[in-house]
C-alpha cells in the first residue's frame, strides 16, 4: 500500500510538473487521465516488485533492493515510451514528462527503502538477537563455546546430524580447518569472538536453549605460562557466561570439567571424592565447579562433566595429550618416552566425550540438574606403562624409554558407574582402537609434524604469547576461589 501510494504520487506530480502546472493548483486541475494512469502504473509496479522478490527476500541487501527497484522502473519507462510511440503521441516533452515521473517514483521508493533499512539496523542493534524465538524452537538451539576446538569440532557435527541449530562462539586462535567440513551447514552459525566479550554473549545467548561451555585454557603446561590470564579465562569468564545464560533464559548449562580435580587419590574416585588438584589448571576447574553449583536452579540446570584423559583424532587434533603424543613420537621418532610409568589415568576417546555431552543435553532436566558426572570407562583406567605397551604392540620398531628426571605427581583411578547407570553412557572406543587411529593419522602425513604449535596449546602460547588473552582481562574478584583448601 505504501509503495503504491508513493508511486502514484510521484507519477502524478511528475506529469503535472512537466505540463507546467503549479502545485497549488493540483487539487483542482489534475486531469482524470493522469490520475487513472498513475493508479494503473502503481498497481503494475507493485506486482512487478512482488515478482522481483522485493517483498519476500528478507536476506536481500539495501543495494540489491535499490538496483531491482531502479531496473523495474526503467523497464516501465521504456514500455511507456514504446506505447506512446505506437500511438503516435511520443514527443520530446512527453519523454521528459515520463522520465520525471519514473525517476521521481524511483527516488521516492529508494529513499523509503534506505530509511527502512536504517530503522531495522537500529532495532537489531538495540535488542538481543532471537528475542522472540518460540520455546519449542529454542530447545533445539545450542550454543557451543569453544566449538571449533578439540572436543567442540566433534560435538558440533553430532548436534547438526541430530537436526539441532548450533551457534559456535570461538576466537578461532587455531584457524578454521577444524570445522571446514561443516562450515557451510545451514543450521550452523559461527561467531568469531572472545567468549569474555559480554556484548557478544548477550547478543547470541538470548535465543539459546542450552549452552555447552568448552572454552578456556586447557592443560597443565599451557595454564602455567600466565597464572592471572588463566584464572581470568577459566574462572572469571565461566561465572560471567553462566550469569548471562541464566538471565537470558537458557535452560541447560553443560560445563567441561576434568578428572584432574582428583589429583592424587588412593581410592577409586567417585564424584563425591575430595578435591585434590595438583596444578593451576585443575584448581581453575575446581573453582569453576563451585561457582556453577551456586547458580543451579529448577529453571537453570547446570551439569558438570569431569572428562577423563582424552585421546583420539578430531577436527582439531592435539598432540599435547599423552596418548596422542606418545603415538606420534613412536611413529615419527621411534621412541616412547615415559615420565612415571606407574601413574594411573582414566582414558576416554574424544568422540565418546562428545557423545556424553549429547546424552546430557537429551536427558530429562531433573536427571542432570546440579549433577556431576565422571566421563569415561572403568575398563580404561590404565597406567602410563600400560599405554606404552599398547603403542609398542602397534609400532614394534619403537623403543620404550623411561625418564625419571620429571615425574607428574598425579595418580588417580576413577569410577564411571554414575554416568553408566544414570544416563546409560557406554564408550564406543577402546584405547587400542584409538591408538591405531592416531598412529594411522601420523603415518598418513595428512598432518604436519606433531611438534607444530597448531597441535599443542602450550606450544601455541609459547610461540605467540598470551597478549591476545590478556587484552580481555575482566576482574580479579575470583582470587579467593583459587584457595582450594577453603573450598574443600
C-alpha positions as CSV (number, residue, x, y, z in Angstrom):
1,X,0.0,0.0,0.0
2,X,2.8,2.4,0.9
3,X,4.7,1.6,-2.3
4,X,1.6,2.0,-4.4
5,X,0.8,5.4,-2.8
6,X,4.4,6.6,-3.3
7,X,4.4,5.5,-6.9
8,X,1.1,7.1,-7.7
9,X,2.0,10.4,-6.1
10,X,5.4,10.6,-7.7
11,X,3.9,9.8,-11.1
12,X,1.1,12.3,-10.9
13,X,3.4,15.1,-9.6
14,X,6.0,14.4,-12.3
15,X,3.4,14.5,-15.0
16,X,1.9,17.8,-13.8
17,X,5.2,19.4,-13.2
18,X,6.2,18.5,-16.7
19,X,3.0,20.1,-18.0
20,X,3.7,23.4,-16.2
21,X,1.0,23.2,-13.5
22,X,1.6,24.9,-10.3
23,X,1.5,22.6,-7.3
24,X,-1.1,24.8,-5.6
25,X,-3.5,24.1,-8.5
26,X,-3.0,20.3,-8.5
27,X,-6.2,19.5,-6.4
28,X,-8.5,21.3,-8.9
29,X,-6.6,20.9,-12.2
30,X,-5.3,17.3,-12.2
31,X,-6.5,15.5,-15.4
32,X,-8.6,12.4,-14.7
33,X,-6.5,10.5,-17.3
34,X,-3.3,11.3,-15.4
35,X,-4.8,10.1,-12.1
36,X,-6.0,6.9,-13.7
37,X,-2.8,6.2,-15.5
38,X,-0.9,6.8,-12.3
39,X,-3.0,4.3,-10.4
40,X,-2.5,1.7,-13.2
41,X,1.2,2.3,-13.1
42,X,1.3,1.9,-9.3
43,X,-0.6,-1.4,-9.4
44,X,1.6,-2.8,-12.1
45,X,4.7,-1.6,-10.4
46,X,3.8,-3.3,-7.1
47,X,3.0,-6.5,-8.9
48,X,6.4,-6.3,-10.6
49,X,8.2,-5.6,-7.3
50,X,6.5,-8.7,-5.8
51,X,7.5,-10.8,-8.7
52,X,11.1,-9.4,-8.4
53,X,11.3,-10.6,-4.8
54,X,11.4,-7.2,-3.1
55,X,8.7,-8.3,-0.6
56,X,9.8,-11.8,0.3
57,X,13.6,-11.8,0.1
58,X,14.5,-10.8,3.6
59,X,18.1,-11.7,3.0
60,X,18.5,-9.0,0.3
61,X,20.8,-6.1,1.0
62,X,19.8,-2.5,0.5
63,X,21.9,-2.3,-2.6
64,X,20.0,-5.3,-4.1
65,X,16.7,-3.7,-3.4
66,X,17.7,-0.3,-4.9
67,X,19.0,-2.0,-8.0
68,X,15.9,-4.1,-8.5
69,X,13.6,-1.1,-8.0
70,X,15.6,1.0,-10.5
71,X,15.7,-1.7,-13.1
72,X,11.9,-2.4,-12.8
73,X,11.1,1.3,-13.1
74,X,13.4,1.6,-16.1
75,X,11.6,-1.2,-17.7
76,X,8.2,0.6,-17.2
77,X,9.7,3.8,-18.6
78,X,10.8,2.1,-21.8
79,X,7.5,0.3,-22.1
80,X,5.6,3.7,-21.6
81,X,7.7,5.3,-24.3
82,X,7.1,2.4,-26.7
83,X,3.4,2.6,-26.1
84,X,3.3,6.3,-26.7
85,X,5.3,5.9,-29.9
86,X,2.9,3.3,-31.2
87,X,0.0,5.7,-30.6
88,X,2.0,8.4,-32.4
89,X,2.0,10.5,-29.2
90,X,5.7,10.4,-28.5
91,X,7.4,13.8,-28.3
92,X,10.4,15.3,-26.5
93,X,8.1,16.9,-24.0
94,X,6.3,13.5,-23.5
95,X,9.5,11.7,-22.9
96,X,10.6,14.4,-20.5
97,X,7.3,14.1,-18.5
98,X,7.6,10.3,-18.4
99,X,11.2,10.5,-17.3
100,X,10.3,12.9,-14.5
101,X,7.5,10.6,-13.4
102,X,9.5,7.3,-13.3
103,X,12.7,9.0,-11.9
104,X,10.6,10.6,-9.2
105,X,8.9,7.3,-8.3
106,X,12.3,5.5,-8.2
107,X,13.8,8.2,-6.0
108,X,10.9,8.1,-3.5
109,X,10.9,4.2,-3.3
110,X,14.7,4.0,-2.9
111,X,14.7,6.7,-0.2
112,X,11.9,4.8,1.6
113,X,13.9,1.5,1.5
114,X,17.0,3.3,2.7
115,X,15.1,4.7,5.7
116,X,13.5,1.3,6.5
117,X,17.0,-0.3,6.4
118,X,18.3,2.3,8.9
119,X,15.4,1.7,11.2
120,X,15.9,-2.1,11.0
121,X,19.6,-1.8,11.8
122,X,18.8,0.4,14.8
123,X,16.3,-2.1,16.1
124,X,18.7,-5.0,15.7
125,X,21.4,-3.2,17.5
126,X,19.2,-2.2,20.4
127,X,17.6,-5.6,21.0
128,X,19.1,-9.0,21.7
129,X,19.1,-11.4,18.8
130,X,16.5,-14.1,18.7
131,X,14.5,-12.4,21.5
132,X,11.2,-13.8,20.1
133,X,12.3,-17.3,19.5
134,X,9.5,-19.7,20.3
135,X,10.1,-22.0,23.3
136,X,9.9,-25.2,21.3
137,X,12.3,-23.8,18.7
138,X,14.6,-22.6,21.5
139,X,15.1,-26.1,22.8
140,X,16.9,-27.1,19.6
141,X,19.2,-24.1,19.7
142,X,22.6,-25.0,21.2
143,X,25.4,-22.5,21.8
144,X,28.8,-24.3,22.0
145,X,31.5,-22.1,23.4
146,X,34.8,-23.3,22.1
147,X,33.0,-25.2,19.3
148,X,36.0,-25.2,16.9
149,X,38.3,-26.8,19.4
150,X,39.4,-30.4,20.1
151,X,36.1,-31.6,21.6
152,X,33.8,-29.0,20.1
153,X,34.6,-29.8,16.5
154,X,33.3,-33.3,17.1
155,X,30.3,-32.3,19.2
156,X,29.0,-29.7,16.8
157,X,29.0,-32.2,13.9
158,X,27.0,-34.6,16.1
159,X,24.5,-31.9,17.1
160,X,24.0,-30.9,13.4
161,X,23.3,-34.5,12.5
162,X,20.6,-34.6,15.2
163,X,18.9,-31.7,13.5
164,X,20.0,-29.1,16.1
165,X,20.6,-25.4,15.3
166,X,24.1,-24.7,16.6
167,X,26.0,-21.4,17.2
168,X,29.7,-21.6,17.7
169,X,31.4,-18.9,19.8
170,X,35.1,-19.2,19.3
171,X,38.0,-16.8,18.9
172,X,39.5,-19.2,16.3
173,X,43.1,-19.0,17.5
174,X,43.9,-22.2,15.6
175,X,42.1,-21.3,12.4
176,X,39.0,-22.7,10.8
177,X,40.3,-26.0,9.5
178,X,38.7,-27.9,12.4
179,X,35.2,-27.0,11.2
180,X,35.8,-26.8,7.5
181,X,33.7,-30.0,6.8
182,X,30.6,-28.5,8.5
183,X,31.2,-24.7,7.9
184,X,28.5,-24.4,5.1
185,X,25.8,-26.3,7.1
186,X,22.6,-24.3,7.0
187,X,22.0,-24.8,10.7
188,X,25.4,-23.6,11.8
189,X,26.3,-20.1,12.8
190,X,29.9,-19.1,13.6
191,X,30.5,-16.1,15.8
192,X,34.3,-15.4,15.9
193,X,34.8,-13.6,19.2
194,X,36.4,-13.9,22.6
195,X,33.9,-15.5,25.0
196,X,34.7,-12.9,27.5
197,X,33.1,-10.3,25.2
198,X,30.0,-9.5,27.2
199,X,28.2,-7.8,24.3
200,X,28.7,-10.8,22.1
201,X,27.5,-13.2,24.8
202,X,24.3,-11.2,25.4
203,X,23.6,-11.0,21.7
204,X,23.8,-14.7,20.9
205,X,22.7,-16.1,24.3
206,X,19.1,-14.9,24.1
207,X,17.9,-17.5,21.6
208,X,19.8,-20.5,23.1
209,X,18.0,-23.3,24.9
210,X,21.3,-24.9,26.0
211,X,24.9,-23.8,26.4
212,X,27.9,-26.1,26.3
213,X,31.0,-24.4,27.7
214,X,34.1,-26.0,26.3
215,X,36.2,-22.8,26.1
216,X,39.3,-22.0,28.1
217,X,43.0,-22.6,28.5
218,X,43.4,-26.4,28.7
219,X,46.3,-28.4,30.1
220,X,48.7,-28.0,32.9
221,X,51.7,-26.6,30.9
222,X,49.6,-24.1,28.9
223,X,47.9,-22.8,32.1
224,X,51.2,-22.3,33.9
225,X,52.5,-19.8,31.5
226,X,50.5,-16.9,32.8
227,X,48.5,-17.5,36.0
228,X,46.4,-14.3,36.0
229,X,45.3,-14.8,32.4
230,X,44.5,-18.5,33.1
231,X,42.3,-17.6,36.1
232,X,40.6,-14.8,34.1
233,X,39.9,-17.1,31.2
234,X,39.0,-20.2,33.1
235,X,37.2,-18.9,36.2
236,X,36.1,-15.3,35.9
237,X,34.7,-15.8,32.4
238,X,32.9,-19.0,33.4
239,X,30.9,-17.2,36.0
240,X,30.1,-14.3,33.7
241,X,29.0,-16.7,30.9
242,X,26.8,-18.6,33.3
243,X,25.2,-15.5,34.8
244,X,24.3,-14.2,31.3
245,X,23.0,-17.5,30.3
246,X,20.7,-17.7,33.3
247,X,19.5,-14.2,32.9
248,X,18.8,-14.9,29.2
249,X,16.5,-17.8,30.0
250,X,18.9,-20.6,29.0
251,X,17.5,-23.9,30.4
252,X,20.7,-26.1,30.4
253,X,24.3,-25.3,31.0
254,X,26.9,-28.1,30.5
255,X,30.4,-27.3,31.7
256,X,33.6,-29.2,30.7
257,X,35.5,-30.0,33.8
258,X,38.2,-32.6,34.4
259,X,39.0,-35.7,36.4
260,X,42.3,-34.0,37.2
261,X,40.5,-32.3,40.1
262,X,41.1,-35.6,42.0
263,X,44.9,-35.1,41.6
264,X,46.2,-37.8,43.9
265,X,43.7,-40.3,45.1
266,X,44.5,-43.6,46.9
267,X,41.0,-45.0,46.3
268,X,38.9,-45.2,43.2
269,X,37.4,-41.7,42.8
270,X,33.7,-41.2,42.6
271,X,32.0,-37.9,42.0
272,X,31.9,-37.5,45.8
273,X,35.6,-37.7,46.3
274,X,37.5,-34.8,47.8
275,X,39.2,-32.2,45.5
276,X,43.0,-32.7,45.5
277,X,44.2,-30.6,42.5
278,X,47.9,-30.7,41.7
279,X,48.1,-27.9,39.1
280,X,46.7,-24.5,38.3
281,X,44.6,-26.0,35.5
282,X,42.9,-28.4,37.9
283,X,42.4,-25.6,40.5
284,X,40.6,-23.5,37.9
285,X,38.2,-26.4,37.3
286,X,37.5,-26.8,41.0
287,X,36.8,-23.0,41.3
288,X,34.5,-23.0,38.2
289,X,32.6,-26.0,39.5
290,X,32.0,-24.3,42.8
291,X,30.8,-21.1,41.1
292,X,28.4,-23.0,38.8
293,X,27.0,-25.1,41.7
294,X,25.7,-21.9,43.3
295,X,23.8,-20.9,40.1
296,X,21.9,-24.2,39.6
297,X,18.2,-23.8,39.9
298,X,15.0,-25.6,38.7
299,X,14.9,-23.1,35.7
300,X,18.7,-23.3,35.0
301,X,20.0,-26.9,35.1
302,X,23.8,-26.9,35.5
303,X,25.7,-30.1,34.7
304,X,29.4,-30.5,35.3
305,X,31.1,-33.2,33.3
306,X,34.5,-34.4,34.5
307,X,36.3,-35.8,31.5
308,X,39.0,-38.4,31.8
309,X,42.3,-38.1,29.9
310,X,41.2,-37.6,26.3
311,X,42.8,-39.2,23.2
312,X,41.9,-39.6,19.6
313,X,41.5,-37.7,16.3
314,X,39.1,-34.8,15.9
315,X,38.7,-31.8,13.6
316,X,41.5,-30.1,15.7
317,X,43.7,-33.0,16.8
318,X,46.0,-32.2,19.6
319,X,49.5,-33.8,20.2
320,X,50.0,-32.4,23.6
321,X,47.8,-35.1,25.1
322,X,49.6,-38.1,26.5
323,X,48.3,-40.9,24.3
324,X,48.4,-38.8,21.1
325,X,51.9,-37.6,21.9
326,X,53.3,-41.0,22.6
327,X,51.8,-42.4,19.4
328,X,53.2,-39.6,17.3
329,X,56.7,-40.0,18.9
330,X,56.6,-43.7,18.4
331,X,55.7,-43.4,14.7
332,X,57.9,-40.4,13.8
333,X,60.9,-40.7,16.3
334,X,60.8,-44.4,17.1
335,X,60.8,-43.6,20.8
336,X,58.1,-43.8,23.5
337,X,59.3,-41.7,26.4
338,X,57.6,-42.2,29.8
339,X,57.7,-39.9,32.8
340,X,56.3,-42.1,35.6
341,X,55.2,-45.5,34.2
342,X,53.1,-46.4,37.2
343,X,50.8,-43.4,37.2
344,X,47.2,-44.3,36.6
345,X,44.9,-42.3,34.4
346,X,41.3,-42.8,33.2
347,X,41.3,-42.6,29.4
348,X,38.4,-41.7,27.1
349,X,38.2,-41.0,23.3
350,X,37.2,-37.5,22.1
351,X,34.2,-39.0,20.2
352,X,32.9,-40.6,23.4
353,X,33.3,-37.3,25.2
354,X,31.1,-35.6,22.5
355,X,28.6,-38.5,22.8
356,X,28.4,-38.0,26.6
357,X,27.7,-34.3,26.1
358,X,24.9,-35.0,23.6
359,X,23.5,-37.6,26.0
360,X,23.4,-35.0,28.8
361,X,21.6,-32.5,26.5
362,X,19.0,-35.1,25.7
363,X,18.4,-36.4,29.2
364,X,15.4,-35.1,31.2
365,X,16.4,-31.9,33.0
366,X,15.7,-33.2,36.6
367,X,18.0,-36.1,35.9
368,X,21.1,-33.9,35.2
369,X,20.3,-30.7,37.0
370,X,23.0,-29.8,39.6
371,X,24.8,-33.1,38.9
372,X,28.4,-34.1,38.4
373,X,29.3,-37.0,36.1
374,X,32.7,-38.5,35.5
375,X,33.0,-39.2,31.8
376,X,35.0,-42.3,30.8
377,X,35.1,-46.0,31.2
378,X,36.1,-48.2,34.2
379,X,37.8,-50.5,31.7
380,X,40.1,-47.7,30.5
381,X,41.8,-46.9,33.9
382,X,45.4,-47.7,32.7
383,X,48.9,-46.9,33.9
384,X,51.1,-44.9,31.5
385,X,53.2,-48.1,31.3
386,X,50.2,-50.0,30.0
387,X,49.7,-47.3,27.4
388,X,53.3,-47.5,26.2
389,X,53.0,-51.3,25.9
390,X,49.8,-51.0,23.8
391,X,51.6,-48.5,21.5
392,X,54.7,-50.7,21.3
393,X,52.5,-53.6,20.1
394,X,51.2,-51.5,17.2
395,X,54.5,-49.7,16.5
396,X,57.0,-52.6,17.1
397,X,60.1,-50.6,16.0
398,X,59.6,-48.0,18.7
399,X,61.6,-48.2,21.9
400,X,60.2,-47.5,25.4
401,X,62.4,-45.2,27.4
402,X,61.7,-44.3,31.0
403,X,62.8,-40.8,32.1
404,X,62.5,-40.2,35.9
405,X,64.0,-36.6,35.8
406,X,60.4,-35.3,36.0
407,X,57.5,-37.3,37.3
408,X,54.0,-36.0,37.4
409,X,52.6,-36.4,40.9
410,X,49.1,-37.1,39.7
411,X,47.8,-40.6,40.2
412,X,44.1,-41.4,40.2
413,X,41.8,-44.2,39.2
414,X,38.2,-43.1,38.6
415,X,34.7,-44.7,38.8
416,X,32.3,-44.1,35.9
417,X,29.4,-46.1,37.4
418,X,27.2,-43.0,37.9
419,X,27.1,-41.9,34.2
420,X,26.7,-45.5,33.1
421,X,23.7,-46.2,35.4
422,X,22.0,-42.8,35.4
423,X,22.5,-41.9,31.7
424,X,23.2,-45.2,30.1
425,X,26.6,-44.0,28.8
426,X,28.9,-46.6,27.4
427,X,32.1,-45.6,25.4
428,X,32.2,-46.9,21.8
429,X,36.0,-46.7,21.6
430,X,38.8,-48.8,23.3
431,X,42.2,-47.4,23.9
432,X,43.8,-49.9,21.5
433,X,41.5,-48.8,18.7
434,X,42.2,-45.1,19.5
435,X,46.0,-45.8,19.4
436,X,45.5,-47.3,15.9
437,X,43.6,-44.3,14.8
438,X,46.2,-41.8,15.9
439,X,49.1,-43.8,14.6
440,X,47.4,-44.1,11.2
441,X,46.9,-40.4,11.0
442,X,50.5,-39.7,11.8
443,X,51.7,-42.2,9.2
444,X,49.4,-40.7,6.5
445,X,51.2,-37.4,6.5
446,X,47.8,-35.6,6.4
447,X,49.1,-33.5,9.3
448,X,52.3,-31.7,9.7
449,X,54.9,-32.5,12.3
450,X,53.4,-33.3,15.7
451,X,55.5,-30.6,17.3
452,X,53.9,-27.8,15.3
453,X,52.3,-25.2,17.5
454,X,48.9,-25.7,15.9
455,X,48.6,-29.1,17.6
456,X,49.7,-28.0,21.0
457,X,48.1,-25.5,23.4
458,X,51.3,-24.9,25.3
459,X,53.4,-24.6,22.1
460,X,51.0,-22.1,20.7
461,X,51.1,-19.9,23.8
462,X,54.9,-20.1,23.9
463,X,55.1,-19.1,20.3
464,X,52.6,-16.3,20.2
465,X,52.4,-15.3,23.9
466,X,49.3,-14.6,26.0
467,X,48.8,-11.0,24.8
468,X,45.6,-11.8,22.9
469,X,44.1,-13.3,26.1
470,X,45.5,-10.6,28.4
471,X,43.9,-7.8,26.4
472,X,40.5,-9.1,27.6
473,X,41.2,-9.3,31.3
474,X,38.0,-8.7,33.2
475,X,38.4,-8.5,37.0
476,X,40.1,-10.1,40.0
477,X,37.3,-11.0,42.3
478,X,37.8,-14.7,41.8
479,X,41.1,-14.9,43.7
480,X,39.5,-16.2,46.8
481,X,38.0,-19.1,44.8
482,X,41.5,-20.3,44.0
483,X,42.1,-21.2,47.6
484,X,41.1,-24.8,47.2
485,X,41.7,-25.8,50.8
486,X,38.9,-23.4,51.8
487,X,36.5,-24.7,49.1
488,X,37.1,-28.3,50.1
